[in-house]
Amino acid sequence: MYEIPGDVDWSFLIGKELLQVCYGKYQTQLWFEGNVNISIEGNIEHRDGATVLGRTLEREQTLMSLVALLGASIAGVSCEGRRVLVFALSNGHAVALFSDDSPYEAFSISAPGEQTLIV
């Protein structure tokens, strides 16, 4: 729906532990300590190094491999261009969120005291 803004300070996410993964038919939610939420409606990819462990297609949001991330913390956040946001985790895995040209939200990130980011 939108491009990822280039001026976001992602430091509020660093060190946050993943406490809960919630699955719905059209949405996956990642809940981190401190009431930080990443709500995913678009495509997502779960990676372990160069190996892709899981990838969603279209609007179906059941990526069971994300359960392996429970207890891991966000170690870093980076952008691959203006359409892919990647979260590196303390267990060596990574999660990539993809924005596209569809009329739907791809993902949103909310945290207390931070502006909600909707892409």
C-alpha positions as CSV (number, residue, x, y, z in Angstrom):
1,M,0.0,0.0,0.0
2,Y,2.7,2.5,1.0
3,E,6.5,2.6,0.9
4,I,8.4,2.3,4.2
5,P,9.5,5.8,5.4
6,G,13.2,6.2,5.3
7,D,13.4,8.4,8.4
8,V,12.0,6.0,11.0
9,D,14.1,5.5,14.2
10,W,13.7,1.8,14.8
11,S,15.6,1.8,18.1
12,F,12.4,1.4,20.1
13,L,12.1,-2.1,18.8
14,I,15.7,-3.3,19.6
15,G,15.8,-5.8,22.5
16,K,12.1,-6.5,22.6
17,E,11.3,-10.2,23.2
18,L,8.6,-11.9,21.2
19,L,6.0,-13.1,23.6
20,Q,3.1,-14.2,21.4
21,V,2.3,-15.1,17.8
22,C,-1.4,-14.8,16.9
23,Y,-2.8,-16.3,13.7
24,G,-6.0,-15.3,11.9
25,K,-7.1,-16.1,8.4
26,Y,-6.0,-12.7,7.0
27,Q,-3.7,-11.4,9.7
28,T,-0.8,-12.5,11.8
29,Q,0.1,-10.5,15.0
30,L,3.5,-10.5,16.7
31,W,3.3,-9.3,20.3
32,F,6.5,-8.2,21.9
33,E,7.3,-7.2,25.5
34,G,6.3,-3.6,26.3
35,N,3.0,-3.9,24.4
36,V,4.8,-3.6,21.0
37,N,2.7,-5.1,18.2
38,I,3.4,-5.9,14.6
39,S,0.2,-6.7,12.7
40,I,0.8,-8.3,9.4
41,E,-1.8,-8.4,6.6
42,G,0.6,-8.7,3.6
43,N,3.3,-11.1,2.6
44,I,5.9,-12.2,5.1
45,E,9.0,-14.4,4.9
46,H,10.7,-16.2,7.7
47,R,14.4,-16.8,7.1
48,D,17.2,-18.6,8.9
49,G,20.3,-17.1,7.3
50,A,19.9,-17.7,3.5
51,T,17.3,-20.4,4.0
52,V,13.7,-19.5,3.7
53,L,11.7,-21.4,6.4
54,G,8.3,-20.1,5.4
55,R,6.6,-17.6,3.1
56,T,3.0,-16.5,2.8
57,L,1.3,-16.0,-0.6
58,E,-1.5,-13.7,-1.4
59,R,-3.6,-12.9,1.7
60,E,-3.5,-16.2,3.5
61,Q,-1.7,-15.6,6.8
62,T,-0.7,-19.0,8.3
63,L,3.0,-19.2,8.7
64,M,3.5,-21.7,11.5
65,S,7.3,-21.5,11.4
66,L,7.0,-18.2,13.3
67,V,6.4,-20.1,16.5
68,A,10.1,-20.9,16.5
69,L,10.7,-17.2,17.2
70,L,9.0,-17.1,20.6
71,G,11.5,-15.9,23.2
72,A,13.8,-14.3,20.6
73,S,14.5,-10.6,20.7
74,I,14.7,-8.1,17.9
75,A,18.5,-7.5,17.3
76,G,18.2,-5.2,14.4
77,V,15.9,-3.6,11.8
78,S,16.8,-2.8,8.2
79,C,15.1,-1.9,5.0
80,E,15.7,-3.7,1.7
81,G,14.7,-0.9,-0.6
82,R,11.5,1.0,0.2
83,R,9.2,-2.1,0.1
84,V,10.8,-4.7,2.5
85,L,11.3,-4.3,6.2
86,V,13.6,-7.0,7.8
87,F,13.8,-7.8,11.5
88,A,16.9,-9.7,12.6
89,L,16.3,-11.7,15.7
90,S,18.6,-12.8,18.5
91,N,18.3,-16.5,17.5
92,G,19.8,-15.8,14.1
93,H,16.5,-15.9,12.3
94,A,14.9,-12.9,10.4
95,V,11.4,-11.9,9.4
96,A,10.9,-9.9,6.2
97,L,7.6,-7.9,5.7
98,F,6.7,-6.9,2.2
99,S,4.7,-3.9,1.0
100,D,3.1,-4.0,-2.4
101,D,0.8,-2.1,-4.7
102,S,-2.4,-3.7,-3.4
103,P,-5.1,-1.5,-1.9
104,Y,-4.7,-3.3,1.5
105,E,-2.4,-2.6,4.4
106,A,0.7,-4.8,4.4
107,F,1.6,-4.3,8.0
108,S,1.5,-1.9,10.9
109,I,3.7,-1.4,13.9
110,S,2.5,0.1,17.2
111,A,4.2,0.8,20.5
112,P,3.3,2.9,23.5
113,G,4.7,6.4,23.0
114,E,5.5,5.9,19.3
115,Q,3.6,6.9,16.2
116,T,1.8,3.9,14.7
117,L,3.4,3.0,11.3
118,I,1.1,1.7,8.7
119,V,2.5,0.4,5.4
